[in-house]
Every structure is written in C-alpha cells, then in structure tokens.
Amino acid sequence: METMIKTDQKIQLVDGSFSASEASDVILALLDEKINFHKLQRISWCEGSADADTKYPDGRIQELENEKRIAKEFISSIRSEGKRLRINGILEISLEE
C-alpha cells in the first residue's frame, strides 16, 4: 500500500478589513517576528564561530527594516484619510527538491 505525502500547503495567515491602526499592528507584528527570527539565527551562527558568515541574516534584517519603514509611511498616509485596508496574507509552504 502506497502512502501519499502532501508536499505543499497554504495557510491563510491574515484575511480581513482593518482600520489603519489595526493594519499597522498586524503588519508590524509580522515583520518584527521575522526580524527577530533572523537576529536569533545570526546569534546562533556566531555562537558556533566568531567568524561565521552572517551576510544572509544581516541582509534580510536590513530588507525587512526597510519594508517596515515603507509600511509605516503607507499606513500613515491612509490613516489621515480615514480609510480601511484589506490584508490578504497567504503563507505558501512547499517541499524543496
């Protein structure tokens, strides 16, 4: 009997309409979690070797901090208009071959 293994998955992480303040909370929390992940990854790599190559986590932290700045600016501009924001965030997971 052959067993089938699912090799991809989609998770609806965020789906809804949000005020500017709510959207800011959701988006910044997600970005902060990912930034913290890369900071911990960098620390972990450095614990094993002071000469560890941390270019990847360093670069991702910088990219995510930039995205955070852009998101704050965008949400700030929307806040003054009193409009709501729609957020649809799907996390796609697949088996790497």
ChimeraX attribute file (.defattr): number of C-alpha atoms within 10 A of each C-alpha:
attribute: neighborCount
match mode: 1-to-1
recipient: residues
	/A:1	3
	/A:2	4
	/A:3	5
	/A:4	6
	/A:5	6
	/A:6	8
	/A:7	9
	/A:8	10
	/A:9	10
	/A:10	10
	/A:11	10
	/A:12	10
	/A:13	11
	/A:14	14
	/A:15	11
	/A:16	10
	/A:17	13
	/A:18	16
	/A:19	16
	/A:20	23
	/A:21	14
	/A:22	13
	/A:23	20
	/A:24	20
	/A:25	12
	/A:26	15
	/A:27	17
	/A:28	18
	/A:29	13
	/A:30	12
	/A:31	17
	/A:32	16
	/A:33	11
	/A:34	15
	/A:35	21
	/A:36	12
	/A:37	13
	/A:38	20
	/A:39	17
	/A:40	13
	/A:41	15
	/A:42	19
	/A:43	15
	/A:44	12
	/A:45	16
	/A:46	14
	/A:47	10
	/A:48	9
	/A:49	10
	/A:50	9
	/A:51	9
	/A:52	13
	/A:53	12
	/A:54	15
	/A:55	10
	/A:56	12
	/A:57	19
	/A:58	15
	/A:59	12
	/A:60	15
	/A:61	21
	/A:62	13
	/A:63	13
	/A:64	16
	/A:65	16
	/A:66	12
	/A:67	14
	/A:68	20
	/A:69	12
	/A:70	12
	/A:71	17
	/A:72	17
	/A:73	12
	/A:74	13
	/A:75	20
	/A:76	14
	/A:77	13
	/A:78	16
	/A:79	16
	/A:80	9
	/A:81	10
	/A:82	10
	/A:83	12
	/A:84	16
	/A:85	18
	/A:86	13
	/A:87	15
	/A:88	12
	/A:89	13
	/A:90	12
	/A:91	11
	/A:92	11
	/A:93	11
	/A:94	10
	/A:95	8
	/A:96	6
	/A:97	3
